């Protein structure tokens, strides 16, 4: 066998390792995002074949332009009161996050994760859904609860694992769950919520129900097997689901390129499964609302699932255990070209003559006080290591529908020792 056949004279192979555009001390560069002017993308009919809108996976649906005006066919028909309600929900979500980080630093809870810069991804999407639709979030969509007017006190109780915690101390802080709020249990096993959402949606369709499912997953978790299993089932059975990919540029300290975001868009992954795929400005409240509304109408018409990539930015740390200054430029958040979702919606309302800075400041103060009041009420039920705690007898509750004999014996032993 000749040397040429063996490859002896061939060029040496090399492995490509993705490298982020900026690291600490380097000027941030987001030029690869490819941000088009607002209003350029046409809005197709809900029953359009997925193959006819393949380009939507590579473009970007944007409604708000640089002058705070709503442009194009995707502009949703929302009145000023609805826009103000969305603004309030995003501001309240941020105020809640700020307080919970402070109490974590005070040692009142062990852990917290903020959604700063990503509020529209949860709030606008939830407002475009029906109240009965089931949400399958990851750990940065607390805005779902806020958009559905759920009491903050209930969330705080769970973060504190106090005597009022509906989950009885069995979940990590921020791993909320509420059937009544249509908020499926958060899991630390990333990606599982996608399979659960598609399965729930299939069950809804099989039983002749009218409710749909909406799921959120981070860009990093799209590399998990559950993501691909879910898309297969969603495609084959036309599950009535909205499958959101929250591309906030970072999976803890790993930038999106390690999950495949360097080679193509995350929305493009839906194309391989024959699903319509949209790429959306995730910091544009109107664009997120409109895209979700379109996907929901498609699901309710028995036309199947839609994949939506929400292009956004994680403006703060991954969690209270994280220091982003160690892996990204200190000014990267301020360099993010799609701005802040709260500021953009406030400026749009101002441009409409429906808002101003005085009202904005007054609302911010009102919401901060509301969060403080809810916080005081929650802390009265206990915090981490202080105040009232859950009765240890509850450890045997809600585990099995019919408690097995060995647990009954353990419970009897515990009660007998008191």
C-alpha positions in Angstrom: 0.0 0.0 0.0 1.4 3.4 -1.0 2.1 6.2 1.4 -0.4 8.4 -0.4 -3.2 5.9 0.3 -2.2 5.8 3.9 -2.5 9.5 4.1 1.2 9.9 4.8 1.5 13.0 2.7 -1.9 14.5 3.7 -2.2 17.6 5.7 -2.4 17.1 9.5 -5.8 17.2 11.0 -6.8 19.7 13.7 -9.6 20.0 16.1 -11.8 23.1 16.1 -12.6 24.4 19.6 -15.1 27.3 19.6 -13.8 30.5 21.1 -16.1 33.3 22.3 -15.8 36.7 20.7 -14.8 38.4 23.9 -13.2 37.4 27.2 -12.3 39.6 30.2 -10.2 42.6 29.0 -11.4 42.2 25.4 -13.9 44.5 23.6 -17.3 42.7 23.2 -18.3 42.0 19.6 -21.8 41.0 18.7 -21.5 41.6 15.0 -22.1 37.9 14.2 -25.7 38.2 15.4 -26.9 39.6 12.1 -29.6 42.0 13.5 -31.9 43.2 10.7 -34.0 46.4 10.9 -37.4 46.1 12.6 -40.4 45.2 10.5 -38.7 43.5 7.6 -40.0 39.9 8.3 -43.4 39.2 6.7 -46.0 37.5 8.9 -47.1 34.3 7.2 -50.5 32.7 7.6 -50.8 30.3 10.6 -51.2 27.3 8.3 -48.1 27.9 6.2 -46.1 24.8 5.5 -42.9 24.7 7.5 -40.8 24.3 4.4 -42.1 27.6 3.0 -40.6 29.6 5.9 -37.2 28.0 6.3 -35.6 31.4 6.1 -37.3 32.5 9.3 -34.9 30.3 11.2 -32.0 32.5 10.1 -33.6 35.9 10.1 -35.0 37.7 13.1 -38.5 38.9 13.8 -38.3 42.4 15.3 -41.1 44.9 15.9 -39.6 47.8 17.9 -37.2 49.9 15.9 -34.5 52.2 17.2 -37.0 55.1 17.4 -39.3 53.1 19.7 -41.9 52.7 17.0 -43.7 49.4 16.2 -43.1 48.4 12.6 -44.2 45.6 10.2 -46.7 42.8 9.9 -45.7 41.2 13.2 -46.9 44.3 15.2 -49.5 42.8 17.6 -52.8 44.6 18.1 -52.2 45.5 21.8 -53.8 48.5 23.5 -51.9 50.8 25.9 -53.4 49.1 29.0 -52.1 45.7 27.9 -48.6 47.2 27.2 -48.6 48.8 30.6 -49.5 45.5 32.2 -46.6 43.9 30.5 -44.3 46.6 31.6 -45.4 46.3 35.2 -45.0 42.5 35.1 -41.4 42.8 33.8 -40.6 45.5 36.3 -42.0 43.5 39.2 -40.1 40.4 38.1 -36.9 42.4 38.2 -37.7 44.0 41.6 -38.4 40.5 43.0 -35.1 39.3 41.6 -33.2 42.2 43.2 -34.6 41.5 46.6 -34.0 37.8 46.6 -30.4 38.3 45.7 -30.0 40.7 48.6 -31.6 38.2 51.1 -29.3 35.5 49.7 -26.3 37.6 50.5 -27.8 38.1 54.0 -27.8 34.3 54.5 -31.5 33.9 54.5 -31.5 31.5 51.6 -28.7 29.4 50.0 -29.1 30.2 46.3 -30.9 32.3 43.8 -31.0 32.9 40.0 -32.0 36.1 38.4 -33.7 36.7 35.0 -32.3 40.2 34.5 -32.4 41.2 30.8 -34.7 38.2 29.9 -38.0 39.3 31.4 -39.8 39.6 28.1 -39.0 36.0 27.2 -41.3 34.8 30.0 -43.7 37.7 30.5 -44.6 38.5 26.9 -44.9 34.8 26.0 -47.1 34.1 29.0 -49.4 37.0 28.2 -49.9 35.6 24.7 -51.0 32.2 26.1 -54.3 31.3 27.7 -54.5 31.0 31.4 -55.1 27.2 31.3 -52.1 26.5 29.1 -49.3 24.6 30.9 -45.8 26.1 31.1 -42.7 23.9 31.3 -39.9 26.4 32.2 -36.3 26.3 33.1 -35.0 28.2 36.1 -35.1 31.8 34.7 -38.8 32.2 33.9 -40.2 33.4 37.2 -41.9 36.1 35.0 -44.5 33.4 34.2 -45.8 33.6 37.7 -45.8 37.3 37.7 -47.6 37.6 34.4 -50.3 35.3 35.9 -50.6 37.5 39.0 -49.4 34.7 41.3 -48.5 35.9 44.8 -44.8 36.6 45.2 -45.0 35.4 48.8 -45.6 31.9 47.6 -42.4 32.0 45.5 -40.5 33.4 48.4 -41.7 30.7 50.7 -40.3 28.1 48.3 -36.9 29.9 48.0 -36.7 30.0 51.9 -38.0 26.4 52.3 -39.9 27.8 55.2 -43.1 26.6 57.0 -45.2 28.0 54.1 -43.3 26.2 51.3 -45.8 24.4 49.2 -43.0 22.0 48.1 -42.1 21.2 51.7 -38.4 21.9 51.3 -37.9 19.2 48.6 -36.7 21.5 45.8 -33.7 23.8 45.4 -34.5 27.5 45.7 -36.1 28.8 42.5 -37.2 25.3 41.5 -40.8 26.4 41.7 -43.9 24.3 41.0 -47.6 25.1 40.9 -50.3 23.2 39.2 -52.8 26.0 39.8 -50.5 28.5 38.1 -49.9 26.2 35.2 -46.2 26.1 36.1 -44.7 22.6 35.8 -42.0 21.5 38.3 -38.5 22.7 37.5 -35.9 20.1 37.4 -32.1 20.3 37.9 -31.7 17.7 35.1 -31.6 20.1 32.2 -33.7 19.4 29.2 -36.2 17.1 30.8 -38.9 19.8 30.6 -38.9 19.6 26.8 -39.9 15.9 26.7 -42.4 16.5 29.5 -44.0 19.4 27.6 -44.4 17.5 24.4 -45.8 14.5 26.3 -48.3 16.7 28.1 -49.3 18.3 24.8 -49.8 14.9 23.2 -52.0 13.9 26.1 -54.0 17.0 25.8 -54.6 16.3 22.1 -55.3 12.6 22.7 -57.9 13.5 25.3 -59.6 16.1 23.1 -58.6 19.0 25.5 -58.2 22.5 24.3 -55.0 23.4 26.2 -51.5 23.6 24.7 -48.1 23.4 26.3 -45.2 25.9 26.2 -41.6 25.0 27.1 -38.4 27.0 27.6 -34.9 25.6 27.4 -31.5 27.3 27.5 -29.1 27.4 24.5 -26.7 25.1 26.3 -29.3 22.5 27.2 -30.2 22.1 23.5 -27.2 19.8 23.4 -29.0 17.4 25.7 -30.7 14.3 24.3 -34.1 15.2 25.7 -34.2 18.2 23.4 -33.9 16.0 20.3 -36.3 13.3 21.6 -38.9 16.0 22.2 -38.6 17.5 18.7 -38.9 14.0 17.2 -42.2 13.3 19.0 -43.5 16.9 18.4 -42.9 16.4 14.7 -44.3 12.9 14.3 -47.5 13.5 16.4 -48.0 17.2 15.7 -48.0 18.0 19.4 -49.7 21.3 20.3 -46.7 22.8 21.9 -44.5 25.9 21.7 -40.8 25.0 22.1 -38.8 28.1 23.1 -35.0 28.2 23.0 -33.7 31.0 25.2 -30.4 31.9 23.6 -29.0 34.2 26.3 -25.5 33.7 24.9 -24.1 31.9 27.9 -24.6 28.5 29.6 -23.1 29.2 33.0 -19.5 30.1 31.8 -19.7 28.3 28.4 -20.7 30.5 25.5 -23.3 29.4 23.1 -20.8 28.2 20.6 -20.2 25.0 22.6 -23.8 24.0 22.1 -23.6 24.6 18.4 -24.5 28.2 18.2 -21.4 29.1 16.3 -22.2 26.9 13.3 -25.8 28.0 12.8 -28.8 29.4 14.6 -30.5 27.4 17.4 -33.8 27.9 15.5 -32.4 26.0 12.6 -32.5 22.8 14.7 -36.2 22.7 14.2 -35.9 22.5 10.4 -34.4 19.0 10.6 -37.6 17.8 12.2 -39.9 19.5 9.7 -41.1 22.0 12.3 -41.6 25.7 11.6 -38.8 27.6 13.3 -38.8 31.3 14.2 -35.9 33.5 15.3 -37.1 36.4 17.5 -35.7 39.4 19.1 -36.1 38.2 22.7 -35.7 41.7 24.2 -38.6 43.1 22.1 -41.8 42.6 24.1 -44.0 43.0 21.0 -42.0 40.6 18.9 -42.1 37.9 21.6 -45.8 38.4 22.1 -46.5 38.2 18.4 -44.4 35.1 17.7 -46.0 33.3 20.7 -49.5 34.3 19.6 -48.8 33.0 16.1 -47.4 29.7 17.4 -50.3 29.3 19.8 -52.8 29.8 17.0 -51.0 27.2 15.0 -51.0 24.7 17.8 -54.7 25.2 18.6 -55.5 24.6 14.9 -54.0 21.1 15.2 -51.0 22.2 13.0 -48.4 21.1 15.5 -45.5 22.5 17.3 -43.3 25.6 16.6 -39.7 26.1 17.6 -38.9 29.7 18.6 -35.4 30.9 19.3 -35.5 33.9 21.7 -32.3 35.9 21.1 -31.6 37.6 24.4 -28.8 38.2 26.8 -28.2 37.1 30.4 -27.3 40.5 31.8 -26.3 39.3 35.3 -24.6 36.3 36.8 -25.8 32.7 36.1 -26.6 32.4 39.8 -25.5 33.7 43.1 -22.7 31.1 43.0 -21.3 32.6 39.7 -18.8 35.4 38.9 -19.2 36.3 35.2 -16.2 38.7 35.4 -14.0 35.6 35.2 -15.2 34.5 31.8 -16.7 37.5 29.9 -15.9 41.2 29.4 -17.0 43.4 32.2 -18.9 45.7 29.8 -20.4 43.0 27.7 -24.0 43.6 29.1 -23.9 47.3 28.2 -22.6 46.4 24.7 -25.5 44.0 24.0 -27.1 45.5 20.8 -30.7 44.5 21.5 -30.9 46.6 24.7 -33.0 46.1 27.8 -36.6 44.7 27.4 -38.0 46.9 30.2 -36.4 50.1 28.9 -37.5 49.4 25.3 -41.2 48.8 26.2 -41.2 51.9 28.4 -39.7 54.0 25.7 -42.3 52.7 23.2 -45.1 53.6 25.5 -43.6 57.0 26.0 -43.4 57.5 22.2 -47.1 56.7 22.1 -47.8 59.4 24.7 -48.9 56.6 27.2 -46.0 56.8 29.6 -43.3 59.1 31.1 -40.3 59.0 33.4 -42.3 60.3 36.4 -44.9 57.5 36.1 -42.0 55.0 35.6 -40.2 56.1 38.7 -43.5 56.0 40.7 -44.3 52.5 39.5 -40.8 51.3 40.3 -41.1 52.6 43.9 -44.6 51.1 44.2 -43.3 47.7 43.1 -40.3 47.8 45.3 -42.5 48.4 48.3 -44.9 45.6 47.3 -41.9 43.2 47.1 -40.7 44.4 50.5 -44.2 43.7 52.0 -44.4 40.3 50.5 -40.9 39.6 51.7 -41.7 40.5 55.3 -44.7 38.2 55.2 -42.7 35.3 53.8 -39.9 35.8 56.3 -42.4 35.6 59.1 -42.9 32.0 58.1 -39.1 31.4 58.4 -35.9 31.6 56.4 -32.9 29.4 56.0 -32.0 28.3 59.5 -34.2 30.9 61.3 -37.9 31.1 62.3 -40.6 28.5 61.8 -39.7 25.4 59.9 -41.6 22.6 58.3 -42.7 19.8 60.6 -40.3 16.9 60.0 -43.3 14.5 59.8 -44.0 16.0 56.3 -41.0 14.1 54.9 -43.3 11.1 54.4 -46.1 13.0 52.7 -46.7 13.3 48.9 -44.0 10.8 48.0 -46.2 7.8 47.1 -50.0 7.6 46.4 -50.0 4.5 48.6 -47.2 4.6 51.2 -45.2 1.3 51.1 -44.8 -0.7 54.2 -41.1 0.2 54.9 -42.0 3.9 54.9 -44.9 3.3 57.2 -42.6 1.5 59.6 -40.1 4.4 59.5 -42.8 6.9 60.2 -44.1 4.9 63.1 -40.6 4.7 64.5 -40.1 8.4 64.2 -43.5 9.1 65.9 -42.8 6.6 68.6 -39.5 8.3 69.5 -41.2 11.6 70.2 
